[in-house]
């Protein structure tokens, strides 16, 4: 049992450090190309910090263990908003960009509703539905490209200026660590779940979701403390969109992803969580401490619900 826990922890360590190096290298290259901070947050940082979810879910699918995928993604998306943005807002007020408020948060809620519909209608996410997610993902990238061309939000972050060769090295080593870490995390979490008789749903929604969300937590809190609100909010919203469209979409192209009936409630909660974020930032166009505390209390209530199921 001790060895299984060690494997899980080593997996999470590889995931976090790998994603950190990948993001650092990719963000540095993006800065050299003059890409706006918000776009970096919604794309490179969001995708980089979502690499653990992608690696874990795709690895699970290849190991014929795709049941952990929905729990991992839905759990991560709920945790990303309630815990990560909640903690970030408690530390400092976090400004919401106009485009994020008007377009990205509503789009995040829409794709979550689409996932819910797929789950309710067939009890699984099929190959065709995976293609639909990929089409939406490409449209989302197109929208971000238009945003980048407009040069929206030219505020500067504190991204380090590395030589190109070093950026590429960071990205390669980071990618390798993420892939290996995901293998360890899936193996360790599955073994622990079987040992204690826990369901894959509970493990995916809690332990794996928390472990794969650590990069988002570190990135967002660090960005907020440095005053880079564009990356802090854009990272989470972009990551949640990426999780559903790319991760579940890609996993569904590999094999059919089972969607247990119990996940319906969790996915509805994910939609509600998006609404809380949108409503909480409506008046002041920023996420303030009272809303952050409310988010944290909501997650405590959600965790209690999971323990009772």
C-alpha positions, 0 to 999 in steps of 0.5 A: 500500500505504501508503494502505491501511495509513493507511485501516486505522489511521484506521478503528481510531482512529475505532472506538476513539474512537467507542466510548469516547465512546459508552460514556462517554455511555451509562454516565453516563446509566445512572448517573443512572438508578441502574443497578448497576455490574455491569449497566452492564458487562454491558450498556451498556459491553459493547455499546458496546465491541462496537460495532466488531465489530458495525459491522465485521461488518454493514458486511462483510455489506452489502459481500457480504464476510460471510466476515470475520464469523466470524473477527472475532467468534471472534477477538475473543472469544478475544483478549478473554479471553486478552489483555485479561483476561490483561493486566488480571490481570497489572496487578492481581487482578480479582474475579469477581462471583458471578453472573458466575461462576455464570451469565454465563461458563457462558452465554458458553460455551453460546452459543459451543457453539451457534455451533459446532453451527450451523457444523458442521451447515451450514457457515454461519449461516442466517437462521433461526439468526440468529433463534435467536441473537436470541431468546437475546439477548432472553432474556439482556437479560431476565435482566439486567433481573431482575438490575438490579431486584434491585439487585445489586452497588451498588458505585460506579464512577468514571463522570463525571456529564455533563449529559444533552444532553452524554451524548446528543451523545457517543453520537451522535458516537461512533456515527457514528465507529464506523460510519465507522471500521468502513467504513475498517477493513473496506476497509483490512484486505481490501485488505491481505489481498489484497495479501499473499495472506492469507486472510480467516480470518487477517485476521479472527482477528488484525488485525481482531479486535485492532483491534475489541477495542481498546475492551475492552482500554482499558476493562477495564485502566482499570476494573481500575486504578480498582478497578472490577472489576465493569466489567472482568470484566462488560465482557468476558463481556458483550461476548463474549455480545453478539458472538455473539448480536447481531452474528452474529445480526444479520449472519445476518438480512442475509445467510447467514454462511459458516462455513469448516471451519477455524473449527471449531478456532477456535470450539472454542478459544473454548469452551476459553478460556471454561473456562480463565477459569471454572476460573482463577477457581474457587478464589479467585473472582478472576483472579490474576496467575499465571492472567493470565500463563498466558492470555497464553502461551495466546494466544501459542501460538494465534497461532503455530498461526494462522501455521502454518496 
